[in-house]
Amino acid sequence: MVYSNIQNKVDKNSSATLSTIELVANLPYIDFHFNSSSSDYTSRLAATANGVLQIYGGLYVNTYVDTPVLYINGTNISNIFANYILLED
């Protein structure tokens, strides 16, 4: 069964357990509303092109990141970091 719109189908005080999620749209995205914010979103994950997952908002990583291609603000910085980068506060 495919649900085209499940918005507001799960009460905010309950939870849903899913084994997979597939988003199919011209611009599929997941919005997060930190602290029940009423704004459009406080953070967003969006597939903005084939093979591209864009993060709107901040990204905090406290472990090694192993990636073949890493872009920051549209600039490929993969060659700066050999096989991994370490981001920590």
C-alpha atoms as one frame of an Amber mdcrd trajectory, in Angstrom:
protein
   0.000   0.000   0.000   1.326   3.462  -0.905   0.287   6.530   1.039   0.590
   9.719  -0.968   0.031  11.979   2.025   0.255  10.803   5.625   0.684  14.283
   7.101  -1.165  14.662  10.392  -2.135  10.982  10.406   0.017  10.203  13.459
  -0.679  12.083  16.681   2.313  14.152  17.851   2.406  12.200  21.124   2.553
   8.809  19.398   5.136   7.126  17.219   5.241   5.111  14.034   7.557   2.207
  13.306   8.441   1.739   9.650  10.874  -0.624   8.014  11.499   1.622   5.002
  10.473   5.008   3.691  10.461   5.886   0.011   9.818   9.446  -1.036   8.832
   9.960  -4.654   8.433  13.516  -5.946  10.196  16.088  -8.109  11.790  17.364
  -4.897  11.373  14.772  -2.116  12.135  16.118   1.342  11.735  15.521   5.064
  11.066  18.511   7.324  11.985  18.682  11.000  10.291  21.051  13.452  12.572
  21.414  16.466  10.786  22.219  19.717   7.409  22.063  17.898   8.296  25.134
  15.834   5.442  26.442  13.689   7.819  27.662  10.959   7.930  25.854   7.613
  10.879  23.808   8.961  13.850  24.189  11.283  15.941  21.617   9.379  15.282
  19.838   6.088  16.713  16.880   4.182  15.997  17.126   0.465  17.012  15.159
  -2.617  17.838  18.131  -4.844  19.318  16.136  -7.755  20.045  12.537  -8.699
  22.377  11.226  -5.981  22.418  14.517  -4.048  21.030  14.815  -0.518  21.032
  18.417   0.646  20.847  19.440   4.296  19.189  22.745   5.126  20.193  23.836
   8.609  23.243  22.827  10.573  25.020  19.489  10.529  26.797  18.200  13.610
  29.007  15.136  13.252  30.979  13.717  16.171  32.624  10.774  14.437  34.615
   9.971  11.300  32.972  10.679   7.955  34.046   8.408   5.104  32.756   9.743
   1.811  33.987   9.709  -1.785  32.729  13.259  -2.473  32.202  16.054   0.037
  30.823  19.471  -0.868  30.583  22.473   1.420  28.678  25.482   0.076  28.840
  23.988  -3.417  32.634  23.531  -3.376  34.109  20.025  -3.689  36.560  19.730
  -0.793  37.107  15.951  -1.058  40.726  16.359  -2.164  41.515  18.294   1.032
  40.710  15.269   3.187  42.292  12.006   2.063  40.038   9.172   3.294  38.185
  10.742   6.179  37.452  13.925   7.993  36.980  14.388  11.688  34.423  16.975
  12.735  34.094  17.672  16.407  33.311  20.577  18.669
